[in-house]
Amino acid sequence: MGKVPASIEVADLTRIYKTTTGMLWHRTPKEILAVDRINFSIERSELFGLLGPNGAGKTTTVKMLATLLEPTSGTAVVEGFDVVREPRRVQEILNMVAGGERMLYFRLTGSENLRYFSDLYGVPRTIAKKRINEILQMVGLAGRGEDYVEQYSKGMRQRLQIARGLINDPLVLLLDEPTIGLDPHIARDLRVFIREELVRKGGRTVLLTTHYMYEAEELCDRVAIIDRGRIVALDTPESLKDYVSKEISLHVSLVGEMSHLEPLLKKSDGVTAYSSQREESGELTVTLLTIDLFHRF
């Protein structure tokens, strides 16, 4: 028996943005290399992480896979379908969820939002009605489907975003920083849901972008570190932690009631050295020596 094809195959994928700089009366063309010949593959039912700082190229990569941006060069194939030549087929089996509160209509109820998006994906009404109830139950919003989204908390809105991403029953789900802006305990619950419900029980292939190492470590089977548009490392979280060794200093100022965080910072994972100094203004300046993930390579 031959090897099962990968769910996502990316080869030399590149995206260049063309813009202009200068004064209004004298504009100069400029090219920005956002994604630079990246290569990776994701197995079926794998939770794959794309880890990098803001501006590294994570969202651009995800948008190309979701057929929202056309690559400048290179190829990307999702479940055997090319994102450029067969975008409609890709859209049928894939969905994308972004962090924050985008792509929801606040003056509609949760159920109305899901019905609207099910219509956009061509899901038959009879199937959509049953699926909406099942998905609301899955994401922990059972009983809240008839409430208006403007009445939802941030965590509930992000759960509804996940529900929207599941409305077409996709084989592949792209999660672009899904926990950004969420309270820590809400983000933790969402990570558990992603790992347990979407991947382990649902068997979906999930590509997750994040700039939090602890999130990638907690969730992902493998992680690709991307910086300045290029993948600089790809391995399991455990192997990457062993490989990365360079240290940097972070300066944190704590004011007033925040000063009780000092002992917690001192004991934080990854902190290899610690010092503090009380300023005349009352601020407590803390210097942490920790790991630099993105400029080690």
Steps between C-alpha positions, in 0.01 A plus 500: 500500500636841401550794729187707575529839323555803720205725576695817408809521278683830460796536261705820453194707588570872454299818531623846402292810567543790261460849642644850467694732729584869502309823471162523329650674197797261474414138577763227466397138437599259777473126549452338842597134528245370752550124448828373361504153336365303794460122499307272734243222501226419751372149553131421529359550851818682604498819708776702339625831638640801316686698766648845451494865605259756358580571136683171448269382219261273691173661394616542139578127486160407642319732257675338205393155622145630545500635138459858627839600355663367186864392537760693302676169434519148635218254566261406777281191486217425746365144500626457145356828365720787385404831666553696175360263237219350711396765757134393508592144591731626774226725641264203525729306735672781691404785728688776681450662841682819598557633850301794632136566417511522123253333261205504740185711480434641845135591432414143408463211742757224515270265309422764238872552442549129445198474270633788292844340460350157429310660211823653369661154500198343330411271791142372447256653752395161640861406569592847623228505769625180658865595458453841665351341811781244514773761456355736763500206740857411404637850562317547829231741375197273535210709624660826384437467127200735505689773688640791302875489443537852643397347834776237486826523693832496309543133575152416374559698181819312432319171559241613248785578260612137537141389442488709181820329386336159545176578318612340172643196687855564372774240486758777555468791743733800501512682837677835479592603857161382636576589865623856443339752734334237718530474876747227606239258634279543190802448273589184694149359457512579128834320462353192669205512260729527197712206608229268630193574285640615168802271466473198729125443470427677172806373315550833325828635372570828681756767415538739793693826488625659821779711644479322838752220547307353792188476281687321223661270756168416664306436180712407202640172375761691298594866475656707223671820618461777243688831510527769232304282261725195525467176696808479718421177685243221491473222756304382803464757780725294724781486244473872427526587868817292527651665195425862580751635750570871441396734781371859498406755765146624549428812707164514676368794704254421779298780660294506817296187562679320217813468714371175650579338163875529567540159670286336231719642223808380681373142498361502145598224258786600270641769731867424548605815692319778685566844644285792618538868588257742666483835318435840662162512328396188689527276195668165546718418198553127459758352264443142386754296310303259287488311172492672159313267264513705183857624466687188603544392138 
